[in-house]
C-alpha cells in the first residue's frame, strides 16, 4: 500500500515540547454530513475554528497540521491535549482508511514507543470517533510494526514539509556534530560531548530535571525500562545504561545485548533517536 503525506500548518496550536503518552483518535464528523478531506484541512487552517489535530488521515494519505511536540486543540481537555497526539480519521472507515491510519500509528510508535490508543469520547461529551474500531487500528498497526511494508511518499503537488528538515533558525538542517537540533549528529561509534549535550537538552525540554543521569533515569522510568531508585549520581552507570539500551531496543534502534556498556551500538542508536527527535523541533 502507498501512503502519501504532506504538511500544512494550522494556526490553532500551543507551542511547547510536551512529552506525549497517548494517541487520541477522532473522526472528521458524522458521515451523513458528507465531510471532505479538503474541508477538514481548510477548517483547521482557519484561526476562527479554534480547533486542530496533529494529523488528518484517509485512505492513501495523511496531512500533518501540528508538530507532535506542540499541543493541538483536539480533545476538548487541556491536560489531555498536552499529553496526546490527535489523529482525525475519515468517518467512512473504508479498508483504506484503516490501513492509512494504522500506517500513521505504526510510524508514531516507531519513534515514540507504543503509545496507547484512546477514543475522543473518553475525555469529553461527544460521540466521536463514532464506530471507529480502535482494536482494528491497533492490530493493523502492530502488523506493520512487525514487518509490514507500507511506505509513505510525498506527492509533488502537495504543500509539503521539506524532505530535508528545517532548523529552528529557518535554514536547512546540516549534518555534523552540533549544535543539535539545528544540525544532525554524526555517529562516529564513540560517545562524545555533542551527543550528551543533545540528549541532556532533549530530556530537559521534555520537563525532566536533575543531573544527566537523573533525567535519563526518569525518562526510562516513564517508559517502563528503569525500575530502580532515582539517584543523585552525575555519571550514567551500567544500570541506567541498560535501561536506556532497552528504551532504544523498544524503538528498533538497538539490537545488541542489554550489557550496560555505552558502546558503538548504543551510540548509533542514541544518535538515530536524537536525529529523529530533531525533526520534531
C-alpha positions in Angstrom: 0.0 0.0 0.0 1.3 3.5 -0.8 0.6 6.3 1.6 1.3 9.9 0.7 2.0 12.6 3.3 2.2 16.4 3.3 2.4 19.2 5.9 0.0 22.1 6.2 0.4 24.2 9.4 -2.7 25.1 11.4 -2.6 28.3 13.4 -4.6 26.6 16.2 -1.9 25.2 18.5 0.1 25.9 21.6 3.9 25.8 21.1 5.8 23.7 23.5 7.7 20.4 23.9 5.4 18.2 25.9 6.1 14.6 26.4 3.3 12.6 24.8 2.0 9.4 26.3 -1.2 8.6 24.3 -2.8 8.9 20.9 -6.4 10.2 20.7 -8.4 9.0 17.7 -11.2 11.2 16.2 -13.5 11.1 13.1 -14.0 14.2 11.0 -17.7 14.4 11.6 -20.9 12.3 11.1 -20.5 10.8 7.6 -24.1 11.8 6.9 -22.9 15.4 6.7 -20.5 14.4 3.9 -17.3 15.9 5.4 -14.4 16.0 3.0 -10.6 15.8 3.4 -10.0 19.2 1.9 -12.8 20.7 4.0 -11.3 19.4 7.2 -7.9 20.8 6.3 -9.4 24.2 5.4 -11.3 24.3 8.7 -8.2 23.5 10.8 -6.3 26.2 8.9 -8.8 28.9 9.9 -7.9 30.7 13.1 -11.6 31.3 14.0 -12.1 27.5 14.1 -10.0 27.3 17.3 -9.6 23.6 16.8 -6.9 21.4 15.2 -5.3 18.0 15.2 -1.8 16.8 14.7 -2.9 14.6 11.7 -5.8 14.3 9.3 -5.9 10.9 7.5 -7.9 8.9 4.9 -7.2 6.1 2.5 -3.8 6.6 0.9 -2.7 9.8 2.5 -2.4 11.9 5.6 -1.6 15.5 6.4 0.3 16.8 9.4 -1.1 20.1 10.7 0.7 20.5 14.1 4.1 19.3 15.1 4.0 16.4 17.5 6.0 18.3 20.2 3.3 21.1 20.2 -0.2 20.9 21.6 -3.0 20.6 19.1 -6.5 21.6 20.2 -8.4 18.4 19.6 -9.6 16.7 22.8 -11.7 19.4 24.5 -9.5 18.9 27.5 -6.3 20.9 28.0 -4.5 18.3 30.1 -5.2 15.6 27.5 -4.2 17.9 24.7 -0.8 18.4 26.3 -0.2 14.7 26.7 -1.6 13.4 23.4 -1.2 13.2 19.6 -4.6 13.8 17.9 -5.5 11.9 14.7 -8.6 12.8 12.6 -9.8 9.8 10.5 -12.2 9.7 7.6 -15.6 8.6 9.2 -16.5 6.4 6.2 -14.0 3.9 7.6 -13.1 2.1 4.5 -10.4 -0.6 4.5 -8.0 2.0 3.0 -8.9 4.5 5.8 -8.0 1.8 8.4 -4.8 0.9 6.5 -3.6 4.5 6.3 -4.4 5.2 10.0 -2.6 2.0 11.0 0.5 3.1 9.0 0.5 6.5 10.7 0.1 4.9 14.2 2.9 2.5 13.5 5.1 5.3 12.4 4.5 7.2 15.6 5.1 4.0 17.6 8.5 3.5 15.9 9.6 7.0 17.0 7.9 7.3 20.4 7.2 3.8 21.7 3.9 2.0 21.7 1.6 4.8 22.9 -1.9 3.6 23.9 -4.8 4.5 21.6 -7.9 6.3 23.0 -11.2 7.4 21.7 -12.1 11.1 21.9 -15.3 10.4 23.8 -13.2 9.0 26.7 -12.3 12.6 27.6 -15.3 14.8 26.8 -19.0 14.6 26.0 -19.1 13.6 22.3 -19.9 10.6 20.1 -16.5 10.9 18.4 -15.0 8.8 16.9 -18.3 7.1 16.1 -17.9 3.5 15.0 -14.2 3.6 14.5 -12.8 0.2 15.6 -9.8 1.1 17.7 -8.9 -2.6 18.2 -8.6 -3.0 14.4 -6.3 0.1 14.1 -4.1 -1.4 16.9 -4.0 -4.9 15.2 -3.1 -3.4 11.8 -0.5 -1.0 13.2 1.1 -3.9 15.1 1.3 -5.9 11.9 3.1 -3.1 10.2 5.4 -2.6 13.1 6.3 -6.3 13.0 7.3 -6.3 9.3 4.7 -4.6 7.2 6.0 -2.9 4.0 3.7 0.2 3.5 5.9 3.2 2.8 4.8 6.9 2.5 5.6 9.1 -0.4 5.2 12.8 -0.9 3.3 14.0 -3.9 5.0 16.7 -6.0 1.8 18.7 -6.0 1.4 18.7 -2.2 2.2 21.6 0.1 4.8 19.6 1.9 7.2 19.8 4.8 10.6 19.9 3.1 12.3 16.5 2.7 15.4 18.0 4.3 14.1 19.2 7.7 14.5 22.9 8.5 16.3 24.0 11.6 14.8 26.3 14.2 16.8 29.2 12.6 15.0 28.6 9.3 17.8 27.2 7.3 18.4 23.5 6.2 19.5 21.2 9.0 23.1 20.4 8.4 24.9 17.2 9.0 27.6 17.3 11.6 28.4 17.1 15.3 26.4 20.1 16.6 24.7 22.2 17.7 21.7 19.9 17.9 18.9 20.2 16.9 19.9 22.7 14.2 22.4 20.1 12.9 22.1 16.4 12.7 24.5 14.4 14.9 27.0 12.1 13.3 27.5 8.6 14.7 31.3 8.1 15.0 30.9 4.9 17.1 32.1 6.7 20.1 30.2 8.7 22.7 31.0 12.4 22.7 30.0 15.7 24.3 27.7 16.6 21.3 25.6 13.5 21.9 25.4 14.0 25.6 24.5 17.7 25.4 21.8 17.0 22.8 20.3 14.2 24.9 20.5 16.3 28.1 18.7 19.2 26.3 16.0 16.9 24.9 15.3 15.5 28.3 15.3 18.9 29.9 12.9 20.3 27.2 10.5 17.5 27.9 10.4 18.5 31.6 12.9 16.1 33.2 15.0 17.7 35.9 18.3 16.9 37.7 21.6 15.6 36.6 22.0 14.0 33.2 21.8 10.5 34.9 18.7 11.5 36.8 17.0 12.8 33.7 17.7 9.7 31.8 16.5 7.5 34.7 13.2 9.5 34.9 12.6 9.2 31.2 13.3 5.4 31.2 11.2 5.0 34.3 8.3 6.6 32.5 8.9 4.2 29.6 9.0 1.2 31.9 12.6 0.3 31.3 14.0 1.6 34.6 12.6 0.3 37.8 15.2 1.4 40.3 15.5 4.4 42.6 16.2 7.8 41.0 19.8 8.5 42.2 21.7 11.8 42.5 24.6 10.4 40.5 26.1 12.7 37.9 27.7 9.7 36.0 25.5 7.4 34.0 26.2 3.9 35.3 25.6 0.4 34.0 22.0 0.1 35.4 20.9 3.4 33.8 22.7 2.4 30.5 20.9 -0.9 30.4 17.6 0.9 30.9 18.5 3.3 28.0 19.5 0.3 25.8 16.1 -1.2 26.4 14.4 2.1 25.7 16.2 2.2 22.3 15.5 -1.5 21.6 11.8 -1.0 22.0 12.1 1.6 19.2 14.0 -0.8 16.9 17.1 1.5 17.3 19.3 -1.0 19.2 19.8 -4.7 18.6 22.6 -5.5 20.9 22.7 -7.1 24.4 21.5 -5.1 27.4 25.0 -5.2 28.8 25.2 -1.7 30.4 28.0 -0.6 28.2 27.7 2.6 26.2 29.4 1.1 23.2 29.2 1.7 19.4 25.8 0.2 19.0 24.4 2.2 21.9 26.0 5.3 20.4 24.5 4.7 17.0 21.0 4.0 18.5 21.2 7.2 20.6 22.3 9.3 17.6 19.4 7.8 15.5 16.9 8.6 18.2 18.2 12.2 18.6 18.1 12.8 14.9 14.6 11.6 14.7 13.6 13.9 17.6 15.4 16.8 15.9 12.8 16.7 13.2 10.1 17.5 15.8 11.7 20.7 16.9 
